[in-house]
């Protein structure tokens, strides 16, 4: 009885650590996806924004 309980406990412990590892991996992937998305959005905004002055050039009216 006790041995069965110990075996069950070890299996449960392995399952929990595996579950924790999967959660950590998913969190890591999710973090990278969010970071890449934000960086890409920022780059697109920078590329689409022209920093040229829209004032009339000298000689133009």
C-alpha positions in Angstrom: 0.0 0.0 0.0 2.7 2.4 1.0 4.8 1.5 -2.1 1.9 2.2 -4.4 1.3 5.5 -2.7 5.0 6.4 -3.1 4.9 5.5 -6.8 1.8 7.5 -7.3 3.3 10.4 -5.5 6.5 10.2 -7.7 4.3 10.0 -10.9 2.3 13.0 -9.7 5.5 14.9 -9.0 6.9 14.2 -12.5 3.6 15.2 -14.0 3.6 18.5 -12.1 7.2 19.3 -13.1 6.4 18.5 -16.7 3.3 20.7 -16.5 5.4 23.5 -15.0 8.0 23.1 -17.8 5.4 23.2 -20.5 3.9 26.4 -18.9 7.3 28.0 -18.8 8.0 27.1 -22.4 4.7 28.5 -23.5 5.3 31.7 -21.5 8.7 32.1 -23.1 7.3 31.6 -26.6 4.4 33.9 -25.9 6.8 36.6 -24.5 9.0 36.4 -27.7 5.9 36.6 -30.0 4.7 39.7 -28.2 8.2 41.3 -28.2 8.7 40.6 -31.9 5.2 42.0 -32.7 5.9 45.2 -30.8 9.3 45.6 -32.4 7.8 45.0 -35.9 5.0 47.5 -35.2 7.5 50.1 -34.1 9.7 49.5 -37.1 6.7 49.8 -39.4 5.6 53.0 -37.8 9.1 54.5 -38.0 9.5 53.5 -41.7 6.0 54.9 -42.6 6.7 58.2 -40.8 8.7 60.6 -42.9 10.8 63.0 -40.9 11.2 65.4 -43.7 10.1 68.9 -43.1 6.9 69.7 -45.0 7.7 73.4 -45.0 8.1 75.0 -48.4 11.6 75.0 -49.7 13.4 78.2 -50.4 12.3 79.6 -53.8 9.0 77.9 -53.6 5.8 79.7 -52.7 
